[in-house]
Amino acid sequence: MRVELAYGQTGLTVELPDATDLVAARFVPGLPDEAAALRAALHQPPGAAPLAAKVKP
């Protein structure tokens, strides 16, 4: 089977055996403000104590 891969600007066509199982990723949009989400997760991690409480100088 011929498969088109997203690669570079023009893509890449590869030939794979017909018995090959293909797994396709699904698109997940990024966060609107990644920096703010990171700061929030470091300050109040889900299911854990804040990073500042675990790390001491």
PyMOL Python script that loads the backbone (N, CA, C, O; Angstrom):
from pymol import cmd

cmd.read_pdbstr("""\
ATOM      1  N   MET A   1       0.847  -1.179   0.000  1.00  0.00           N
ATOM      2  CA  MET A   1       0.000   0.000   0.000  1.00  0.00           C
ATOM      3  C   MET A   1       0.888   1.236   0.000  1.00  0.00           C
ATOM      4  O   MET A   1       1.955   1.255   0.613  1.00  0.00           O
ATOM      5  N   ARG A   2       0.435   2.248  -0.686  1.00  0.00           N
ATOM      6  CA  ARG A   2       1.149   3.527  -0.721  1.00  0.00           C
ATOM      7  C   ARG A   2       0.539   4.442   0.338  1.00  0.00           C
ATOM      8  O   ARG A   2      -0.681   4.544   0.464  1.00  0.00           O
ATOM      9  N   VAL A   3       1.403   5.096   1.088  1.00  0.00           N
ATOM     10  CA  VAL A   3       0.957   5.982   2.159  1.00  0.00           C
ATOM     11  C   VAL A   3       1.644   7.326   1.989  1.00  0.00           C
ATOM     12  O   VAL A   3       2.854   7.397   1.775  1.00  0.00           O
ATOM     13  N   GLU A   4       0.860   8.388   2.086  1.00  0.00           N
ATOM     14  CA  GLU A   4       1.394   9.750   2.026  1.00  0.00           C
ATOM     15  C   GLU A   4       1.641  10.237   3.451  1.00  0.00           C
ATOM     16  O   GLU A   4       0.730  10.234   4.278  1.00  0.00           O
ATOM     17  N   LEU A   5       2.869  10.651   3.736  1.00  0.00           N
ATOM     18  CA  LEU A   5       3.222  11.169   5.051  1.00  0.00           C
ATOM     19  C   LEU A   5       3.433  12.676   4.983  1.00  0.00           C
ATOM     20  O   LEU A   5       3.982  13.188   4.007  1.00  0.00           O
ATOM     21  N   ALA A   6       2.999  13.382   6.018  1.00  0.00           N
ATOM     22  CA  ALA A   6       3.281  14.811   6.124  1.00  0.00           C
ATOM     23  C   ALA A   6       4.750  14.940   6.507  1.00  0.00           C
ATOM     24  O   ALA A   6       5.132  14.642   7.639  1.00  0.00           O
ATOM     25  N   TYR A   7       5.567  15.384   5.563  1.00  0.00           N
ATOM     26  CA  TYR A   7       7.009  15.462   5.787  1.00  0.00           C
ATOM     27  C   TYR A   7       7.556  16.591   4.933  1.00  0.00           C
ATOM     28  O   TYR A   7       7.386  16.595   3.714  1.00  0.00           O
ATOM     29  N   GLY A   8       8.212  17.545   5.572  1.00  0.00           N
ATOM     30  CA  GLY A   8       8.763  18.678   4.829  1.00  0.00           C
ATOM     31  C   GLY A   8       7.649  19.492   4.192  1.00  0.00           C
ATOM     32  O   GLY A   8       6.530  19.538   4.704  1.00  0.00           O
ATOM     33  N   GLN A   9       7.962  20.131   3.075  1.00  0.00           N
ATOM     34  CA  GLN A   9       6.976  20.984   2.413  1.00  0.00           C
ATOM     35  C   GLN A   9       6.141  20.233   1.385  1.00  0.00           C
ATOM     36  O   GLN A   9       5.027  20.648   1.068  1.00  0.00           O
ATOM     37  N   THR A  10       6.668  19.139   0.865  1.00  0.00           N
ATOM     38  CA  THR A  10       5.951  18.441  -0.205  1.00  0.00           C
ATOM     39  C   THR A  10       5.396  17.093   0.217  1.00  0.00           C
ATOM     40  O   THR A  10       4.622  16.503  -0.537  1.00  0.00           O
ATOM     41  N   GLY A  11       5.752  16.582   1.379  1.00  0.00           N
ATOM     42  CA  GLY A  11       5.287  15.277   1.818  1.00  0.00           C
ATOM     43  C   GLY A  11       6.228  14.175   1.365  1.00  0.00           C
ATOM     44  O   GLY A  11       7.232  14.428   0.698  1.00  0.00           O
ATOM     45  N   LEU A  12       5.891  12.959   1.733  1.00  0.00           N
ATOM     46  CA  LEU A  12       6.717  11.807   1.413  1.00  0.00           C
ATOM     47  C   LEU A  12       5.793  10.623   1.175  1.00  0.00           C
ATOM     48  O   LEU A  12       4.939  10.320   2.008  1.00  0.00           O
ATOM     49  N   THR A  13       5.960   9.961   0.050  1.00  0.00           N
ATOM     50  CA  THR A  13       5.187   8.766  -0.261  1.00  0.00           C
ATOM     51  C   THR A  13       6.040   7.544   0.033  1.00  0.00           C
ATOM     52  O   THR A  13       7.179   7.447  -0.425  1.00  0.00           O
ATOM     53  N   VAL A  14       5.484   6.610   0.800  1.00  0.00           N
ATOM     54  CA  VAL A  14       6.200   5.378   1.116  1.00  0.00           C
ATOM     55  C   VAL A  14       5.337   4.182   0.729  1.00  0.00           C
ATOM     56  O   VAL A  14       4.108   4.260   0.710  1.00  0.00           O
ATOM     57  N   GLU A  15       5.998   3.091   0.427  1.00  0.00           N
ATOM     58  CA  GLU A  15       5.322   1.834   0.097  1.00  0.00           C
ATOM     59  C   GLU A  15       5.456   0.909   1.302  1.00  0.00           C
ATOM     60  O   GLU A  15       6.567   0.613   1.743  1.00  0.00           O
ATOM     61  N   LEU A  16       4.324   0.452   1.832  1.00  0.00           N
ATOM     62  CA  LEU A  16       4.311  -0.430   2.996  1.00  0.00           C
ATOM     63  C   LEU A  16       3.614  -1.738   2.642  1.00  0.00           C
ATOM     64  O   LEU A  16       2.762  -1.761   1.753  1.00  0.00           O
ATOM     65  N   PRO A  17       3.960  -2.821   3.321  1.00  0.00           N
ATOM     66  CA  PRO A  17       3.251  -4.079   3.082  1.00  0.00           C
ATOM     67  C   PRO A  17       1.757  -3.920   3.385  1.00  0.00           C
ATOM     68  O   PRO A  17       1.380  -3.165   4.281  1.00  0.00           O
ATOM     69  N   ASP A  18       0.916  -4.627   2.643  1.00  0.00           N
ATOM     70  CA  ASP A  18      -0.531  -4.510   2.836  1.00  0.00           C
ATOM     71  C   ASP A  18      -0.974  -4.931   4.234  1.00  0.00           C
ATOM     72  O   ASP A  18      -2.012  -4.469   4.709  1.00  0.00           O
ATOM     73  N   ALA A  19      -0.223  -5.787   4.897  1.00  0.00           N
ATOM     74  CA  ALA A  19      -0.587  -6.257   6.238  1.00  0.00           C
ATOM     75  C   ALA A  19      -0.214  -5.256   7.333  1.00  0.00           C
ATOM     76  O   ALA A  19      -0.433  -5.530   8.513  1.00  0.00           O
ATOM     77  N   THR A  20       0.341  -4.113   6.966  1.00  0.00           N
ATOM     78  CA  THR A  20       0.762  -3.113   7.945  1.00  0.00           C
ATOM     79  C   THR A  20      -0.455  -2.449   8.580  1.00  0.00           C
ATOM     80  O   THR A  20      -1.391  -2.065   7.879  1.00  0.00           O
ATOM     81  N   ASP A  21      -0.444  -2.313   9.901  1.00  0.00           N
ATOM     82  CA  ASP A  21      -1.494  -1.581  10.607  1.00  0.00           C
ATOM     83  C   ASP A  21      -1.064  -0.126  10.715  1.00  0.00           C
ATOM     84  O   ASP A  21       0.055   0.161  11.139  1.00  0.00           O
ATOM     85  N   LEU A  22      -1.940   0.786  10.335  1.00  0.00           N
ATOM     86  CA  LEU A  22      -1.641   2.215  10.414  1.00  0.00           C
ATOM     87  C   LEU A  22      -2.345   2.822  11.614  1.00  0.00           C
ATOM     88  O   LEU A  22      -3.502   2.509  11.896  1.00  0.00           O
ATOM     89  N   VAL A  23      -1.643   3.681  12.308  1.00  0.00           N
ATOM     90  CA  VAL A  23      -2.209   4.412  13.430  1.00  0.00           C
ATOM     91  C   VAL A  23      -2.139   5.887  13.074  1.00  0.00           C
ATOM     92  O   VAL A  23      -1.062   6.411  12.788  1.00  0.00           O
ATOM     93  N   ALA A  24      -3.272   6.547  13.090  1.00  0.00           N
ATOM     94  CA  ALA A  24      -3.315   7.966  12.737  1.00  0.00           C
ATOM     95  C   ALA A  24      -3.511   8.802  13.999  1.00  0.00           C
ATOM     96  O   ALA A  24      -4.360   8.493  14.835  1.00  0.00           O
ATOM     97  N   ALA A  25      -2.727   9.848  14.122  1.00  0.00           N
ATOM     98  CA  ALA A  25      -2.865  10.765  15.254  1.00  0.00           C
ATOM     99  C   ALA A  25      -4.044  11.695  15.004  1.00  0.00           C
ATOM    100  O   ALA A  25      -4.394  11.985  13.860  1.00  0.00           O
ATOM    101  N   ARG A  26      -4.643  12.151  16.079  1.00  0.00           N
ATOM    102  CA  ARG A  26      -5.709  13.131  15.918  1.00  0.00           C
ATOM    103  C   ARG A  26      -5.177  14.494  16.351  1.00  0.00           C
ATOM    104  O   ARG A  26      -4.323  14.584  17.233  1.00  0.00           O
ATOM    105  N   PHE A  27      -5.680  15.537  15.736  1.00  0.00           N
ATOM    106  CA  PHE A  27      -5.230  16.888  16.037  1.00  0.00           C
ATOM    107  C   PHE A  27      -5.839  17.347  17.357  1.00  0.00           C
ATOM    108  O   PHE A  27      -7.046  17.231  17.570  1.00  0.00           O
ATOM    109  N   VAL A  28      -4.998  17.864  18.231  1.00  0.00           N
ATOM    110  CA  VAL A  28      -5.453  18.456  19.484  1.00  0.00           C
ATOM    111  C   VAL A  28      -4.913  19.876  19.515  1.00  0.00           C
ATOM    112  O   VAL A  28      -3.697  20.071  19.524  1.00  0.00           O
ATOM    113  N   PRO A  29      -5.793  20.874  19.531  1.00  0.00           N
ATOM    114  CA  PRO A  29      -5.305  22.256  19.523  1.00  0.00           C
ATOM    115  C   PRO A  29      -4.538  22.586  20.800  1.00  0.00           C
ATOM    116  O   PRO A  29      -4.814  22.037  21.866  1.00  0.00           O
ATOM    117  N   GLY A  30      -3.579  23.483  20.673  1.00  0.00           N
ATOM    118  CA  GLY A  30      -2.785  23.908  21.818  1.00  0.00           C
ATOM    119  C   GLY A  30      -3.577  24.820  22.745  1.00  0.00           C
ATOM    120  O   GLY A  30      -4.685  25.246  22.419  1.00  0.00           O
ATOM    121  N   LEU A  31      -3.006  25.108  23.884  1.00  0.00           N
ATOM    122  CA  LEU A  31      -3.649  26.007  24.839  1.00  0.00           C
ATOM    123  C   LEU A  31      -3.532  27.440  24.350  1.00  0.00           C
ATOM    124  O   LEU A  31      -2.544  27.791  23.705  1.00  0.00           O
ATOM    125  N   PRO A  32      -4.523  28.277  24.644  1.00  0.00           N
ATOM    126  CA  PRO A  32      -4.454  29.669  24.187  1.00  0.00           C
ATOM    127  C   PRO A  32      -3.278  30.433  24.797  1.00  0.00           C
ATOM    128  O   PRO A  32      -2.680  31.274  24.126  1.00  0.00           O
ATOM    129  N   ASP A  33      -2.939  30.155  26.057  1.00  0.00           N
ATOM    130  CA  ASP A  33      -1.810  30.821  26.720  1.00  0.00           C
ATOM    131  C   ASP A  33      -0.972  29.747  27.412  1.00  0.00           C
ATOM    132  O   ASP A  33      -1.186  29.447  28.587  1.00  0.00           O
ATOM    133  N   GLU A  34      -0.023  29.175  26.681  1.00  0.00           N
ATOM    134  CA  GLU A  34       0.784  28.070  27.205  1.00  0.00           C
ATOM    135  C   GLU A  34       1.622  28.483  28.408  1.00  0.00           C
ATOM    136  O   GLU A  34       1.769  27.707  29.352  1.00  0.00           O
ATOM    137  N   ALA A  35       2.170  29.688  28.387  1.00  0.00           N
ATOM    138  CA  ALA A  35       3.007  30.153  29.500  1.00  0.00           C
ATOM    139  C   ALA A  35       2.186  30.256  30.785  1.00  0.00           C
ATOM    140  O   ALA A  35       2.655  29.854  31.849  1.00  0.00           O
ATOM    141  N   ALA A  36       0.975  30.786  30.700  1.00  0.00           N
ATOM    142  CA  ALA A  36       0.116  30.900  31.878  1.00  0.00           C
ATOM    143  C   ALA A  36      -0.285  29.519  32.392  1.00  0.00           C
ATOM    144  O   ALA A  36      -0.351  29.307  33.603  1.00  0.00           O
ATOM    145  N   ALA A  37      -0.551  28.590  31.496  1.00  0.00           N
ATOM    146  CA  ALA A  37      -0.917  27.227  31.899  1.00  0.00           C
ATOM    147  C   ALA A  37       0.248  26.551  32.616  1.00  0.00           C
ATOM    148  O   ALA A  37       0.036  25.835  33.594  1.00  0.00           O
ATOM    149  N   LEU A  38       1.468  26.768  32.144  1.00  0.00           N
ATOM    150  CA  LEU A  38       2.645  26.195  32.798  1.00  0.00           C
ATOM    151  C   LEU A  38       2.829  26.790  34.190  1.00  0.00           C
ATOM    152  O   LEU A  38       3.084  26.063  35.150  1.00  0.00           O
ATOM    153  N   ARG A  39       2.700  28.113  34.300  1.00  0.00           N
ATOM    154  CA  ARG A  39       2.832  28.755  35.615  1.00  0.00           C
ATOM    155  C   ARG A  39       1.777  28.224  36.583  1.00  0.00           C
ATOM    156  O   ARG A  39       2.087  27.948  37.742  1.00  0.00           O
ATOM    157  N   ALA A  40       0.549  28.081  36.124  1.00  0.00           N
ATOM    158  CA  ALA A  40      -0.533  27.579  36.975  1.00  0.00           C
ATOM    159  C   ALA A  40      -0.257  26.143  37.412  1.00  0.00           C
ATOM    160  O   ALA A  40      -0.499  25.797  38.569  1.00  0.00           O
ATOM    161  N   ALA A  41       0.241  25.310  36.517  1.00  0.00           N
ATOM    162  CA  ALA A  41       0.530  23.916  36.855  1.00  0.00           C
ATOM    163  C   ALA A  41       1.692  23.812  37.841  1.00  0.00           C
ATOM    164  O   ALA A  41       1.687  22.932  38.702  1.00  0.00           O
ATOM    165  N   LEU A  42       2.677  24.685  37.733  1.00  0.00           N
ATOM    166  CA  LEU A  42       3.796  24.677  38.680  1.00  0.00           C
ATOM    167  C   LEU A  42       3.353  25.183  40.051  1.00  0.00           C
ATOM    168  O   LEU A  42       3.803  24.682  41.081  1.00  0.00           O
ATOM    169  N   HIS A  43       2.467  26.182  40.054  1.00  0.00           N
ATOM    170  CA  HIS A  43       1.974  26.762  41.304  1.00  0.00           C
ATOM    171  C   HIS A  43       1.004  25.811  42.001  1.00  0.00           C
ATOM    172  O   HIS A  43       1.048  25.668  43.223  1.00  0.00           O
ATOM    173  N   GLN A  44       0.136  25.168  41.241  1.00  0.00           N
ATOM    174  CA  GLN A  44      -0.884  24.276  41.795  1.00  0.00           C
ATOM    175  C   GLN A  44      -1.024  23.050  40.894  1.00  0.00           C
ATOM    176  O   GLN A  44      -1.971  22.964  40.113  1.00  0.00           O
ATOM    177  N   PRO A  45      -0.082  22.092  40.995  1.00  0.00           N
ATOM    178  CA  PRO A  45      -0.145  20.901  40.146  1.00  0.00           C
ATOM    179  C   PRO A  45      -1.396  20.074  40.447  1.00  0.00           C
ATOM    180  O   PRO A  45      -1.781  19.935  41.608  1.00  0.00           O
ATOM    181  N   PRO A  46      -2.022  19.535  39.427  1.00  0.00           N
ATOM    182  CA  PRO A  46      -3.205  18.695  39.663  1.00  0.00           C
ATOM    183  C   PRO A  46      -2.821  17.437  40.449  1.00  0.00           C
ATOM    184  O   PRO A  46      -1.976  16.659  40.005  1.00  0.00           O
ATOM    185  N   GLY A  47      -3.432  17.242  41.601  1.00  0.00           N
ATOM    186  CA  GLY A  47      -3.204  16.039  42.388  1.00  0.00           C
ATOM    187  C   GLY A  47      -1.882  15.979  43.132  1.00  0.00           C
ATOM    188  O   GLY A  47      -1.469  14.898  43.552  1.00  0.00           O
ATOM    189  N   ALA A  48      -1.204  17.111  43.307  1.00  0.00           N
ATOM    190  CA  ALA A  48       0.083  17.108  44.005  1.00  0.00           C
ATOM    191  C   ALA A  48       0.288  18.448  44.706  1.00  0.00           C
ATOM    192  O   ALA A  48      -0.426  19.420  44.459  1.00  0.00           O
ATOM    193  N   ALA A  49       1.286  18.468  45.587  1.00  0.00           N
ATOM    194  CA  ALA A  49       1.638  19.717  46.260  1.00  0.00           C
ATOM    195  C   ALA A  49       2.355  20.637  45.276  1.00  0.00           C
ATOM    196  O   ALA A  49       2.966  20.161  44.320  1.00  0.00           O
ATOM    197  N   PRO A  50       2.286  21.954  45.501  1.00  0.00           N
ATOM    198  CA  PRO A  50       3.002  22.883  44.626  1.00  0.00           C
ATOM    199  C   PRO A  50       4.495  22.566  44.581  1.00  0.00           C
ATOM    200  O   PRO A  50       5.060  22.072  45.556  1.00  0.00           O
ATOM    201  N   LEU A  51       5.116  22.849  43.465  1.00  0.00           N
ATOM    202  CA  LEU A  51       6.532  22.567  43.275  1.00  0.00           C
ATOM    203  C   LEU A  51       7.383  23.277  44.330  1.00  0.00           C
ATOM    204  O   LEU A  51       8.368  22.714  44.808  1.00  0.00           O
ATOM    205  N   ALA A  52       7.014  24.503  44.695  1.00  0.00           N
ATOM    206  CA  ALA A  52       7.781  25.259  45.688  1.00  0.00           C
ATOM    207  C   ALA A  52       7.796  24.546  47.044  1.00  0.00           C
ATOM    208  O   ALA A  52       8.751  24.707  47.804  1.00  0.00           O
ATOM    209  N   ALA A  53       6.773  23.772  47.360  1.00  0.00           N
ATOM    210  CA  ALA A  53       6.731  23.043  48.631  1.00  0.00           C
ATOM    211  C   ALA A  53       7.628  21.809  48.599  1.00  0.00           C
ATOM    212  O   ALA A  53       8.021  21.308  49.652  1.00  0.00           O
ATOM    213  N   LYS A  54       7.950  21.323  47.429  1.00  0.00           N
ATOM    214  CA  LYS A  54       8.771  20.118  47.295  1.00  0.00           C
ATOM    215  C   LYS A  54      10.251  20.432  47.113  1.00  0.00           C
ATOM    216  O   LYS A  54      11.101  19.605  47.444  1.00  0.00           O
ATOM    217  N   VAL A  55      10.570  21.610  46.594  1.00  0.00           N
ATOM    218  CA  VAL A  55      11.956  21.967  46.287  1.00  0.00           C
ATOM    219  C   VAL A  55      12.430  23.011  47.290  1.00  0.00           C
ATOM    220  O   VAL A  55      11.806  24.060  47.453  1.00  0.00           O
ATOM    221  N   LYS A  56      13.516  22.721  47.944  1.00  0.00           N
ATOM    222  CA  LYS A  56      14.096  23.658  48.911  1.00  0.00           C
ATOM    223  C   LYS A  56      15.522  23.984  48.490  1.00  0.00           C
ATOM    224  O   LYS A  56      16.215  23.131  47.936  1.00  0.00           O
ATOM    225  N   PRO A  57      15.970  25.226  48.752  1.00  0.00           N
ATOM    226  CA  PRO A  57      17.352  25.591  48.397  1.00  0.00           C
ATOM    227  C   PRO A  57      18.374  24.853  49.247  1.00  0.00           C
ATOM    228  O   PRO A  57      19.577  25.048  49.073  1.00  0.00           O
TER     229      PRO A  57
END
""", "prot")
cmd.dss("prot")
cmd.show_as("cartoon", "prot")
cmd.util.cbc("prot")
cmd.orient("prot")
